[in-house]
Structures are given as C-alpha cells and as structure tokens.
C-alpha cells in the first residue's frame, strides 16, 4: 500500500478531487493566515524546499532585507493537504517556516512543534479542543460597526434560535465546508452578545487543532463575505456586551492513558501541577492569549447586557466554575483566558511551557474555588490572596518580557520581536486621543 502522503500519491489524490492549485498557508507572529497560490504541478517542490517569501515582508520575522536569511520558505506539511469545498480546485497545505535551510525559530508553528517535542520526549501528547466565538458584523452608513442582524437585540441573546435561523445560510455553509475538510463540528450556537456565535469542533492533538482553527477562520472569513457580513474575532466589539473567547479544553495522554484522570479525584496530581504552572504564569501568558489592546476590555469583571462578562479576571481554579481562570472537569480542564484574537500556536506553546514548568517543580495550584467569583468584591479577592490578571496590554507585555520560561519557549528572536510589536501597539493606543476624551475634557477646564 503506497504512503498516501508521498508527493506522487498526494498529487494523484488531489488531482482526482479536481485540485489544480495549492494554497500554501502559514501563520505570522500575530496569528494571521498568510500564503500564496502554487500550481499543483509544484507539489513536490512545496514539500521538499517550500514556497519562497520575502522574509522582511512578513510581520514578526525580524529577518533582514538581504542575504541568505532574507528569504522565508514555507515548507508544506503533506499530512495537512486538504481540498477546500468552498474554493473548488484549491487545496490548503499548511507550511512550516524555514530560513537558510533550517527550521525558522520564529515561525509560530515551529514554536509549537518544539513544545510538542518536549512532551513527546516524555511519551506524552496534549489533546486540545478550541472553542472559537465570533461576531458577524456590518458597517453602517456612518461607518460604525454593528451586528449584521438588526433584529438580533434580545435582552438575553444566548441560544436565541430565531437569530440563529436568520444566519442559518452562512452557518450551514460553514458547517458543510468544515465537515468536508475533515473537521467534526459538534455544535453551533448563538452566544451571549448580539451578533455573536460559537462553533465547536472535536478535539485532536494540539498541533492539529491549531491548524484546524486557522482553517476555520479562513473558511469563515470567505463565506461571511459572500453573505454580506464581516466575520470578526475582535475580542470585545461592544462595551456593554460579552466578548469573544477561545477556550482551550486540555488533557494530557500517554498512549491510551489519560494522565489527567484519577479514579479517586476529579484530576490527577500531575494535572494539578500542570494547572499550577499555568496559573503561576498567567500574567505573562496574558500577552500571548489576550494579545491586543481590545483584549483587556474583555478581561474585566462587570455587568454586561446579559448579566455577566463570562471572562475571567481572577487567577483561580474551580470545579465546573466558569468564573475562574481554569475550570476543572473530570480528566481535563478548560483554560478560559485565551480570546478570539490569540495566535493558537503561540498560546498553546505558552500553555505547554507553563504547564511543564509546574509539573517539573511539583507546584500546587492552591485551593479550589467553588464560589461565583464574579460576586466577590475586590477586597475579598485580595484578602483570599487571589491574583488579578493584568488589566492592560502594557502590563501583560511587561510580564512576558520578564518571564524566562516563556521567553525560552518562544525562542529569543520571536520573544524579542513579539514584545517589540506589542509594546508598539500599546504605545500607539496610549497616545491616541479618542472621541471619549474630547467629550469629557474639551470644554471642562
């Protein structure tokens, strides 16, 4: 039986599916899908040496404009080749970054690969399910952004079947597109804000799940435009409504054994230490999991249209507690920090590095918190010794800059470049003069 991932066998399979062009796709440091079209006839070259890109033209590489290291090659991963039903004749191939003939340490997929290799050295694999929330938006005549559905204005928007049905055409096309690309869609629902939805697909090993999330975003952007909408993973589009998360459901395996499971407890001691590592580095992880200025308008406890923000602000864990940063379940946990703007490769790499640090140092996550933390005043939070997440991108980037474990996980070059880009973003925001400021201060003094 020939190996289906060899260039010849893969070429034959794709040709039979009507594919004539490959979409050679990689992800930049900010989590945006990039790439180019490559004729199917060039498949062997894409898999062996890769498609070439100007390295300095890619956000976050830090590569020079000349010399051997100026060229970035996206080398295709044959196992990811998948025909795209919403783009007949095209197949996506996920690429790993290479520079000067070597894996590029600043490629987000390579960064995650390095952490996956650390797990593999122990015989472990991380299974992750990512739950993307998103908005369908449009711009009004005056340029303001608003939900695509003008009738979507229920006081309690969660699970609104009428609003769900009105966007049924787009949602069904998205479901069919993802299913044809090998993703098992588990459920689709209207979320807790106007124009907000969530689509869940089945879990897989962490690298595969990150690849699938990028495919989901690519399909959703394309199909939403065809329906006259803008697909948005902006973390917090509307001040008085909940934002969009990207919750990670996490379990650790050795073969068929779930290392987070315990016959006598909800989670094993190994899981507890892993969680302790994640909680202990939450401030620095914020920069990777909540990577925009807008992210910190989500990570604030307060009232929203439906009564709660659903975004964690307190560094705590609790069984089935959605008000804690880590919601523990039997044999797995839900990491509720990441928002929809997170680069899935970087967030996952940071999660693994922090978790392994907790395991290696046998850390204790502290007491489980069963209470609704959103009801606790800040005074009590402080009295209980519960840390609060950074409340701005600047504070999160400062924590990441000083965190040696996450700096090592990212690699020196990617860490420096990510920190540089995010400081620039924070500075630009801090210096921006908004309409709110004019309304508040222009004629007061």
DOMAR-134326 format. One record per residue (C-alpha): residue in one letter; x, y, z. Coordinates in steps of 0.001 Angstrom, whole numbers. Layout:
% residues N
+------+---------+---------+---------+
: type :      c1 :      c2 :      c3 :
+------+---------+---------+---------+
:    a :       X :       Y :       Z :
...
+------+---------+---------+---------+
This chain:
% residues 445
+------+---------+---------+---------+
: type :      c1 :      c2 :      c3 :
+------+---------+---------+---------+
:    x :       0 :       0 :       0 :
:    x :    1691 :    3293 :   -1061 :
:    x :    2181 :    6040 :    1509 :
:    x :    -703 :    8495 :     837 :
:    x :    1452 :   11431 :    1943 :
:    x :    4237 :   10915 :    -601 :
:    x :    4324 :   13611 :   -3244 :
:    x :    3234 :   11316 :   -6063 :
:    x :     386 :    9671 :   -4144 :
:    x :    -764 :   13025 :   -2793 :
:    x :    -619 :   14584 :   -6256 :
:    x :   -2801 :   11793 :   -7637 :
:    x :   -5323 :   12100 :   -4793 :
:    x :   -5663 :   15848 :   -5124 :
:    x :   -5870 :   15706 :   -8913 :
:    x :   -8727 :   13198 :   -8653 :
:    x :  -10507 :   15705 :   -6389 :
:    x :  -10244 :   18335 :   -9101 :
:    x :   -7488 :   20321 :   -7405 :
:    x :   -5345 :   22425 :   -9711 :
:    x :   -3867 :   24911 :   -7210 :
:    x :   -2369 :   24649 :   -3744 :
:    x :   -2898 :   27318 :   -1116 :
:    x :     470 :   27291 :     664 :
:    x :    -535 :   28767 :    4019 :
:    x :    1463 :   29750 :    7098 :
:    x :     629 :   31859 :   10154 :
:    x :    2515 :   35016 :   11077 :
:    x :    3529 :   36007 :   14597 :
:    x :     299 :   37944 :   15133 :
:    x :   -1842 :   34918 :   14231 :
:    x :   -2901 :   35995 :   10731 :
:    x :   -3058 :   33451 :    7902 :
:    x :    -645 :   34248 :    5071 :
:    x :     423 :   32425 :    1933 :
:    x :     335 :   32182 :   -1836 :
:    x :   -1093 :   30047 :   -4615 :
:    x :    1128 :   27287 :   -6024 :
:    x :     193 :   25145 :   -9058 :
:    x :    -432 :   21504 :   -8182 :
:    x :    2420 :   20563 :  -10535 :
:    x :    4787 :   22188 :   -7995 :
:    x :    3645 :   19997 :   -5084 :
:    x :    6936 :   18120 :   -4814 :
:    x :    8882 :   21386 :   -4606 :
:    x :    6497 :   22761 :   -1958 :
:    x :    7020 :   19663 :     201 :
:    x :   10800 :   19442 :    -275 :
:    x :   12084 :   23015 :    -275 :
:    x :    8965 :   25153 :     142 :
:    x :    7409 :   28238 :   -1388 :
:    x :    9565 :   31338 :   -1116 :
:    x :    8563 :   34607 :     536 :
:    x :   10399 :   37826 :    1304 :
:    x :   11140 :   37392 :    4992 :
:    x :   11109 :   41070 :    5853 :
:    x :    7614 :   41398 :    4332 :
:    x :    6176 :   39016 :    6933 :
:    x :    5114 :   40571 :   10240 :
:    x :    7180 :   39415 :   13169 :
:    x :   10061 :   37592 :   11465 :
:    x :   12699 :   40239 :   12175 :
:    x :   14535 :   38964 :    9093 :
:    x :   16918 :   41191 :    7111 :
:    x :   16294 :   42625 :    3654 :
:    x :   19318 :   40924 :    2096 :
:    x :   21484 :   37855 :    2437 :
:    x :   20800 :   34164 :    2966 :
:    x :   18452 :   34843 :    5877 :
:    x :   16263 :   37283 :    3980 :
:    x :   14272 :   34513 :    2295 :
:    x :   11490 :   32734 :    4189 :
:    x :   10415 :   29343 :    2851 :
:    x :    7064 :   27839 :    3760 :
:    x :    7678 :   24103 :    3538 :
:    x :    4450 :   22151 :    3123 :
:    x :    3340 :   19502 :    5612 :
:    x :    1912 :   16751 :    3399 :
:    x :    -331 :   15445 :    6183 :
:    x :   -2293 :   18713 :    6154 :
:    x :   -3155 :   18781 :    2422 :
:    x :   -6917 :   19203 :    2136 :
:    x :   -9187 :   20144 :    -765 :
:    x :  -11395 :   23146 :      18 :
:    x :  -15049 :   22729 :    -929 :
:    x :  -15713 :   26488 :    -703 :
:    x :  -12841 :   27112 :   -3145 :
:    x :  -13291 :   24441 :   -5840 :
:    x :   -9995 :   23483 :   -7433 :
:    x :   -7911 :   24573 :   -4430 :
:    x :   -6333 :   22637 :   -1560 :
:    x :   -4717 :   24074 :    1548 :
:    x :   -1298 :   22844 :    2618 :
:    x :     -68 :   24108 :    6000 :
:    x :    3550 :   25263 :    5884 :
:    x :    6346 :   25348 :    8444 :
:    x :    8768 :   28259 :    8199 :
:    x :   12356 :   27586 :    7157 :
:    x :   15206 :   30073 :    6769 :
:    x :   18616 :   29321 :    5270 :
:    x :   17726 :   25624 :    5085 :
:    x :   16829 :   25311 :    8784 :
:    x :   13532 :   25379 :   10705 :
:    x :   12853 :   29035 :   11477 :
:    x :   12688 :   29510 :   15230 :
:    x :   10327 :   32474 :   14851 :
:    x :    7653 :   30533 :   12944 :
:    x :    4661 :   30093 :   15298 :
:    x :    4069 :   26535 :   14084 :
:    x :    7720 :   25678 :   14695 :
:    x :    7465 :   27238 :   18157 :
:    x :    4550 :   24945 :   18977 :
:    x :    6370 :   21972 :   17422 :
:    x :    9258 :   22484 :   19844 :
:    x :    6904 :   22292 :   22824 :
:    x :    5150 :   19249 :   21357 :
:    x :    8583 :   17632 :   21030 :
:    x :    9209 :   18276 :   24737 :
:    x :    6030 :   16367 :   25513 :
:    x :    6937 :   13585 :   23085 :
:    x :   10298 :   13110 :   24806 :
:    x :    8293 :   12031 :   27872 :
:    x :    5961 :    9870 :   25796 :
:    x :    3128 :   12397 :   26191 :
:    x :     689 :   14085 :   23822 :
:    x :   -1579 :   17026 :   24568 :
:    x :   -5162 :   16788 :   23353 :
:    x :   -6844 :   20167 :   22944 :
:    x :  -10249 :   21357 :   21835 :
:    x :  -10510 :   25064 :   20982 :
:    x :  -13881 :   26806 :   21117 :
:    x :  -13948 :   29864 :   18845 :
:    x :  -16517 :   32593 :   19488 :
:    x :  -17038 :   35244 :   16833 :
:    x :  -19244 :   38091 :   15641 :
:    x :  -20971 :   38652 :   12319 :
:    x :  -20820 :   42395 :   11696 :
:    x :  -21531 :   45060 :    9115 :
:    x :  -20671 :   48730 :    8787 :
:    x :  -23493 :   51252 :    8857 :
:    x :  -23791 :   54266 :    6569 :
:    x :  -21765 :   56372 :    9000 :
:    x :  -19048 :   53729 :    9161 :
:    x :  -19941 :   52395 :   12604 :
:    x :  -19714 :   48645 :   13192 :
:    x :  -22866 :   46813 :   14256 :
:    x :  -24260 :   43257 :   14265 :
:    x :  -25241 :   42016 :   10817 :
:    x :  -28750 :   41176 :   12072 :
:    x :  -30732 :   44278 :   13029 :
:    x :  -33375 :   42059 :   14664 :
:    x :  -30821 :   40453 :   16969 :
:    x :  -31460 :   42550 :   20068 :
:    x :  -32824 :   40220 :   22717 :
:    x :  -32067 :   41116 :   26328 :
:    x :  -30857 :   37537 :   26820 :
:    x :  -29210 :   36619 :   23483 :
:    x :  -27771 :   33239 :   24486 :
:    x :  -29176 :   30308 :   22480 :
:    x :  -31550 :   32563 :   20523 :
:    x :  -32980 :   30206 :   17890 :
:    x :  -34629 :   32970 :   15870 :
:    x :  -31341 :   34838 :   15418 :
:    x :  -29599 :   31529 :   14742 :
:    x :  -32072 :   30728 :   11984 :
:    x :  -31646 :   34130 :   10328 :
:    x :  -27935 :   33369 :    9893 :
:    x :  -28638 :   29751 :    9008 :
:    x :  -27426 :   30072 :    5430 :
:    x :  -23942 :   31182 :    6443 :
:    x :  -23722 :   28821 :    9414 :
:    x :  -24792 :   25797 :    7376 :
:    x :  -22303 :   26608 :    4600 :
:    x :  -19561 :   26972 :    7207 :
:    x :  -20527 :   23664 :    8806 :
:    x :  -20519 :   21852 :    5462 :
:    x :  -17217 :   23441 :    4441 :
:    x :  -15508 :   22372 :    7654 :
:    x :  -17010 :   18882 :    7571 :
:    x :  -15762 :   18374 :    4011 :
:    x :  -12295 :   19386 :    5206 :
:    x :  -12314 :   16713 :    7902 :
:    x :  -13461 :   18719 :   10928 :
:    x :  -16190 :   17141 :   13022 :
:    x :  -18479 :   20012 :   14006 :
:    x :  -20051 :   19292 :   17388 :
:    x :  -22425 :   22221 :   17813 :
:    x :  -23189 :   25783 :   16769 :
:    x :  -24999 :   28265 :   18973 :
:    x :  -25866 :   31921 :   19375 :
:    x :  -23686 :   33320 :   22121 :
:    x :  -24296 :   35905 :   24808 :
:    x :  -23964 :   39068 :   22708 :
:    x :  -25848 :   40455 :   19726 :
:    x :  -24420 :   39049 :   16510 :
:    x :  -22192 :   36593 :   18379 :
:    x :  -21911 :   32863 :   17658 :
:    x :  -19810 :   29888 :   18691 :
:    x :  -18846 :   26826 :   16678 :
:    x :  -17226 :   23838 :   18369 :
:    x :  -15325 :   21091 :   16583 :
:    x :  -13876 :   17903 :   18016 :
:    x :  -10553 :   17878 :   19859 :
:    x :   -7300 :   16488 :   18493 :
:    x :   -3598 :   16689 :   19228 :
:    x :   -2661 :   20302 :   19881 :
:    x :    -845 :   20937 :   16584 :
:    x :   -3715 :   19544 :   14515 :
:    x :   -6229 :   21605 :   16486 :
:    x :   -4254 :   24811 :   15910 :
:    x :   -4104 :   24022 :   12175 :
:    x :   -7847 :   23416 :   12162 :
:    x :   -8568 :   26682 :   13917 :
:    x :   -6711 :   28562 :   11180 :
:    x :   -8719 :   26651 :    8560 :
:    x :  -11933 :   27569 :   10379 :
:    x :  -11000 :   31256 :   10301 :
:    x :  -10085 :   31164 :    6616 :
:    x :  -13377 :   29493 :    5691 :
:    x :  -15438 :   31797 :    7921 :
:    x :  -13913 :   34982 :    6509 :
:    x :  -14564 :   33886 :    2920 :
:    x :  -18103 :   32607 :    3454 :
:    x :  -19194 :   35554 :    5603 :
:    x :  -18193 :   37969 :    2842 :
:    x :  -20329 :   36009 :     390 :
:    x :  -23269 :   36569 :    2734 :
:    x :  -22629 :   40308 :    3024 :
:    x :  -21171 :   40086 :    6518 :
:    x :  -17785 :   40601 :    8131 :
:    x :  -16512 :   37709 :   10246 :
:    x :  -14839 :   39154 :   13346 :
:    x :  -12738 :   37623 :   16076 :
:    x :  -12197 :   41004 :   17718 :
:    x :  -12214 :   40191 :   21441 :
:    x :  -14640 :   42911 :   22613 :
:    x :  -16507 :   44808 :   19866 :
:    x :  -19214 :   46254 :   22126 :
:    x :  -18585 :   47720 :   25568 :
:    x :  -21874 :   46617 :   27152 :
:    x :  -21825 :   43017 :   25895 :
:    x :  -19611 :   39961 :   26433 :
:    x :  -16525 :   39496 :   24299 :
:    x :  -15322 :   36504 :   22315 :
:    x :  -13206 :   33826 :   23938 :
:    x :  -11179 :   30954 :   22531 :
:    x :  -11400 :   28498 :   25397 :
:    x :   -8966 :   25558 :   25412 :
:    x :  -10113 :   22149 :   26711 :
:    x :   -6936 :   20347 :   27713 :
:    x :   -5932 :   16785 :   28587 :
:    x :   -2561 :   15008 :   28635 :
:    x :   -2116 :   11472 :   27332 :
:    x :     417 :    8656 :   27294 :
:    x :    -829 :    6327 :   24609 :
:    x :   -4399 :    5492 :   25554 :
:    x :   -3989 :    6624 :   29163 :
:    x :   -5332 :    9994 :   30215 :
:    x :   -2690 :   11294 :   32608 :
:    x :   -5071 :   13935 :   33951 :
:    x :   -7628 :   11317 :   35048 :
:    x :   -7739 :    9852 :   38538 :
:    x :  -10029 :    7121 :   39823 :
:    x :  -10389 :    8832 :   43195 :
:    x :  -10434 :   12513 :   42271 :
:    x :  -11525 :   14874 :   39532 :
:    x :   -7931 :   15367 :   38398 :
:    x :   -4610 :   13625 :   38982 :
:    x :   -1691 :   15133 :   40883 :
:    x :      53 :   15599 :   37540 :
:    x :   -2895 :   17639 :   36294 :
:    x :   -2864 :   19715 :   39472 :
:    x :     811 :   20568 :   38976 :
:    x :     245 :   21363 :   35293 :
:    x :   -2600 :   23720 :   36241 :
:    x :    -434 :   25301 :   38953 :
:    x :    2193 :   26109 :   36333 :
:    x :    -424 :   27711 :   34089 :
:    x :   -1908 :   29753 :   36937 :
:    x :    1525 :   30819 :   38145 :
:    x :    2457 :   32314 :   34764 :
:    x :    -935 :   33775 :   33945 :
:    x :     277 :   37378 :   33825 :
:    x :    2851 :   36601 :   31133 :
:    x :     544 :   34165 :   29348 :
:    x :   -1943 :   37027 :   29022 :
:    x :     268 :   38646 :   26393 :
:    x :      15 :   35503 :   24243 :
:    x :   -3582 :   34532 :   24995 :
:    x :   -5062 :   38054 :   25098 :
:    x :   -2728 :   39812 :   22662 :
:    x :   -4491 :   43081 :   21761 :
:    x :   -5369 :   46382 :   23381 :
:    x :   -9009 :   45420 :   22956 :
:    x :   -8476 :   42125 :   24810 :
:    x :   -8349 :   43899 :   28168 :
:    x :  -11808 :   45337 :   27716 :
:    x :  -12944 :   41711 :   27880 :
:    x :  -10860 :   40664 :   30898 :
:    x :  -12763 :   42843 :   33360 :
:    x :  -15426 :   41552 :   35699 :
:    x :  -18585 :   43597 :   35415 :
:    x :  -22126 :   43646 :   34227 :
:    x :  -22909 :   43035 :   30555 :
:    x :  -26156 :   43032 :   28646 :
:    x :  -26957 :   39506 :   29785 :
:    x :  -25750 :   39954 :   33351 :
:    x :  -22146 :   38709 :   33211 :
:    x :  -18996 :   39088 :   31135 :
:    x :  -18014 :   35374 :   31170 :
:    x :  -14360 :   36483 :   31016 :
:    x :  -12068 :   35518 :   33904 :
:    x :  -10175 :   38251 :   35716 :
:    x :   -9039 :   36274 :   38756 :
:    x :   -6225 :   33700 :   38769 :
:    x :   -8017 :   30741 :   40327 :
:    x :   -9348 :   27275 :   39566 :
:    x :  -12571 :   25537 :   40485 :
:    x :  -14609 :   22510 :   39501 :
:    x :  -17019 :   23460 :   36713 :
:    x :  -16549 :   27100 :   37714 :
:    x :  -16807 :   29405 :   34689 :
:    x :  -15889 :   32426 :   36816 :
:    x :  -12372 :   31059 :   37413 :
:    x :   -9437 :   31257 :   35018 :
:    x :   -9198 :   27469 :   34969 :
:    x :  -12428 :   25499 :   35015 :
:    x :  -11604 :   21956 :   36126 :
:    x :  -13578 :   18944 :   34933 :
:    x :  -13114 :   15211 :   35262 :
:    x :   -9928 :   14255 :   33441 :
:    x :   -9419 :   17638 :   31770 :
:    x :   -9529 :   21363 :   32327 :
:    x :  -10796 :   24383 :   30450 :
:    x :   -8363 :   27290 :   30116 :
:    x :  -10642 :   30314 :   29831 :
:    x :   -8023 :   33017 :   29402 :
:    x :   -7492 :   32961 :   25592 :
:    x :   -9602 :   35266 :   23496 :
:    x :  -10537 :   35073 :   19847 :
:    x :   -7545 :   37164 :   18703 :
:    x :   -4962 :   34764 :   20138 :
:    x :   -2450 :   33115 :   17835 :
:    x :   -3359 :   29463 :   18553 :
:    x :     218 :   28232 :   18078 :
:    x :    1758 :   30750 :   20472 :
:    x :    -976 :   30436 :   23098 :
:    x :    -701 :   26630 :   23013 :
:    x :    3103 :   26726 :   23165 :
:    x :    2934 :   29028 :   26184 :
:    x :     384 :   26768 :   27854 :
:    x :    2625 :   23712 :   27455 :
:    x :    5749 :   25514 :   28669 :
:    x :    3951 :   26862 :   31742 :
:    x :    2315 :   23513 :   32467 :
:    x :    5558 :   21557 :   32201 :
:    x :    7251 :   24051 :   34490 :
:    x :    4538 :   23321 :   37041 :
:    x :    4983 :   19566 :   36603 :
:    x :    8766 :   19668 :   36882 :
:    x :    8610 :   21791 :   40046 :
:    x :    5678 :   19826 :   41534 :
:    x :    3725 :   23024 :   42081 :
:    x :     442 :   23197 :   43984 :
:    x :   -2405 :   25203 :   42403 :
:    x :   -3799 :   26256 :   45761 :
:    x :   -7363 :   25760 :   46966 :
:    x :  -10180 :   25157 :   44509 :
:    x :  -12713 :   27978 :   44393 :
:    x :  -16297 :   26733 :   44134 :
:    x :  -17878 :   30180 :   44610 :
:    x :  -19076 :   32621 :   41973 :
:    x :  -16021 :   34877 :   41916 :
:    x :  -17880 :   37489 :   39902 :
:    x :  -19938 :   38139 :   43047 :
:    x :  -16898 :   38713 :   45265 :
:    x :  -15801 :   42320 :   45879 :
:    x :  -12173 :   43085 :   45101 :
:    x :  -11474 :   43450 :   48819 :
:    x :  -12350 :   39800 :   49389 :
:    x :  -10374 :   38686 :   46326 :
:    x :   -7292 :   40371 :   47771 :
:    x :   -7941 :   39039 :   51262 :
:    x :   -8098 :   35488 :   49864 :
:    x :   -4738 :   36004 :   48125 :
:    x :   -6168 :   35584 :   44604 :
:    x :   -4134 :   37349 :   41933 :
:    x :   -5807 :   39579 :   39359 :
:    x :   -4900 :   39322 :   35677 :
:    x :   -3158 :   42256 :   34010 :
:    x :   -5711 :   44926 :   33173 :
:    x :   -3890 :   46286 :   30130 :
:    x :   -1804 :   45013 :   27247 :
:    x :    1114 :   47037 :   28568 :
:    x :    1061 :   45220 :   31914 :
:    x :     817 :   41826 :   30188 :
:    x :    3710 :   42553 :   27809 :
:    x :    5814 :   43724 :   30740 :
:    x :    5170 :   40360 :   32437 :
:    x :    6013 :   38422 :   29270 :
:    x :    9216 :   40400 :   28768 :
:    x :   10397 :   39352 :   32234 :
:    x :    9278 :   35691 :   32094 :
:    x :   12276 :   33442 :   31402 :
:    x :   10259 :   30238 :   30920 :
:    x :    8020 :   31682 :   28217 :
:    x :   10943 :   33577 :   26661 :
:    x :   12772 :   30274 :   26264 :
:    x :    9651 :   28606 :   24857 :
:    x :    9213 :   31280 :   22198 :
:    x :   12919 :   31489 :   21409 :
:    x :   14999 :   34609 :   21813 :
:    x :   14203 :   36102 :   18412 :
:    x :   10425 :   35519 :   18488 :
:    x :   10180 :   36645 :   22104 :
:    x :   12007 :   39891 :   21349 :
:    x :   10002 :   40536 :   18193 :
:    x :    6639 :   39793 :   19817 :
:    x :    7439 :   42038 :   22766 :
:    x :    8614 :   44809 :   20402 :
:    x :    5439 :   44638 :   18313 :
:    x :    3158 :   44597 :   21329 :
:    x :    4933 :   47493 :   23066 :
:    x :    4489 :   49464 :   19846 :
:    x :     779 :   48591 :   19792 :
:    x :     335 :   49626 :   23408 :
:    x :    2240 :   52890 :   22914 :
:    x :     188 :   53795 :   19832 :
:    x :   -3017 :   53186 :   21783 :
:    x :   -1824 :   55120 :   24836 :
:    x :   -1010 :   58134 :   22663 :
:    x :   -4248 :   58064 :   20698 :
:    x :   -6742 :   60796 :   21579 :
:    x :  -10264 :   59381 :   21421 :
:    x :  -13702 :   60905 :   20947 :
:    x :  -14438 :   59977 :   24578 :
:    x :  -11617 :   62249 :   25722 :
:    x :  -12910 :   65199 :   23700 :
:    x :  -16420 :   64703 :   25072 :
:    x :  -15114 :   64527 :   28622 :
:    x :  -12393 :   67146 :   28671 :
:    x :  -12551 :   69542 :   25711 :
:    x :  -14510 :   72333 :   27443 :
:    x :  -14441 :   71290 :   31099 :
:    x :  -11401 :   73118 :   32450 :
+------+---------+---------+---------+
